[in-house]
C-alpha cells in the first residue's frame, strides 16, 4: 500500500500560508500612518471582506500553479522555495493593483507594496522553518519513506550511499533485489531475486521501488513495473545514462512519446524569460536617466585626454551563437585598441595601452556602462555569462568542455563567475563551470544575489584593470 502523508502536509501548508497572509495584513494595518492602511479599515466594513475574498484564493491559486505544494524532500536548501514565493507575491501585487485601478477594491498603493515586501519575508521564513522541522523529524526517523532497490550494481550501490549520506531526505533503504548477488551490499541486505518482488512487497512496508538494472536487463523493467502497480507501490527508475543528464532534467511529450531533455534551462521557459527581460528594460531605463550626468562627464573626459572615438565597439558572441557589436567607453589609446582586437589577448595589470582616464573607468567598471544600449537592444542582459570574442569562442569550444552551454542565454554585464573572482585573465575552465551553474539554476533570487555582490565588488575587485 502507498503510505502518503503528503495530502495532510499540503493541507497544513495551506493553513500556514493563509495564517502568514493574515499576519502580514495585520502588521500593515497596525501601522499608525494613515496612508498605509485601507481608506476605511473596519472589519464590519464591506471593503476589507471583499479584499480578503480576492486575496486569499488568488494567493493559494498562485502557490498551487507555481508548484509550491509539491514535495520538497530532495531540495538541499531550506530556502529552495524563495524565488517562487517572490514570484507569487509580485504577481499578486500586479493582480491587486489592477483590481484597485478598476475600483473593484479600495486599497492604497502603499499598502500593496508593503504587503508584497512583508508577506514575502514572512512566507520565506515560514517555509524555511517548516523545512527545518521536517528535516529534524526525518533525521530522527519520523516521516520516513521506505525504499526497495531493484539491482545491486554500481548505480544501485551509489544510490544507497547517497541516501545514507543525506538523512534529511527521510528515505530508508530496506534492501536490494538482484538475480546475481546474495548476502549484503553496502551494508544493505539482498532480500531476494526479481521474481520475489511481489512477495517482498506483501511482507514489507515499501513506499517506493527504485529500479537500477543494467541495459541488457531492461526487459525485466516491464515485469517490475507491472508488479509494483499491481501492489499499489510507486516505481522509479535510475537510467543508465543518468550521468549525461543534469540535476534538473525536464520531460516533454510529443504525442505519447516522452523526450528527456539532457539539460534543463529555466530561461527557456517563456514566463521566466519575460520576467528577466522586463526587469532589464525597466532597470536600464531608470538607471540611465539617473546616471546620465556621469555618462556625459566620462565621454567629455575621454575626448579631451586622448584622440579617437568615445565609444569602442567590439564583436562578441551572444545567445545562440549570434555575433553582435558590444559597446564600451574607450579606455585605451586608439592604436592599442586596434592591436588588441587583432592579437586577441586579455588586458594585463598595469597595461601600458590603457589611458589615464581609462585606468579609472576600468577600475570601477564605468567603461561597461554603454552596454546598457546592448541590453535595450536585446543583445545582452544585466546579469548573465560574460560574452567573448568570436576568435576565443572558436578556440574554447574545442578545448573547454561544455563551453557552448553558456550561449543558451543572453550574455550579461556581470555574472555568477564574476562575483566568484573569475574575471579577466583567470581560469577559463572555472569560469565556464560557474557560467553553466548559472544557466542551469537561474532564478530571480540568484540574479538578486549577483546584483548585490556586484555592487560590493565595484570598489574591491582585484581583477578589475
Secondary structure, 3 states (H helix, E strand, C coil): CCCCCHHHHHHHHHHHHHHHHHHHHHHHHCCCCHHHCCCCCCCCCHHHHHHHHHHHHHHHHHHHHCCCCCCCCCCCCCCCCHHHHHHHHHHHHHHHHHHHHCCCCCCCHHHHHHHHHHHHHHHHHHHHHHHHHHHHHHHCCCCCEEEEEECCCHHHHHHHHHHHHCHHHCEEEEEEECCCCCCEECCEEEEECHHHHHHHHHHCCCCEEEECCCHHHCHHHHHHHHHHHHHCCEEEECCCCHHHCCCCCEEEEECCEEEEECCCCHHHCHHHHHHHHHHHHHHHHHHHHHCHHHHHHHHHHHHHHCCCCCEEEEEEECHHHCEEEEEEECCECHHHHHHHHHHCCCCCCCCCCECHHHHHHHHCCHHHCCHHHHHHHCCEEEECCCCCCHHHHHHHHHHCCCHHHHHHCCEEEECHHHHCCCCCCCCHHHHHHHHHHHHHHCCHHHHHHHHHHHHHHCCCCCCCC
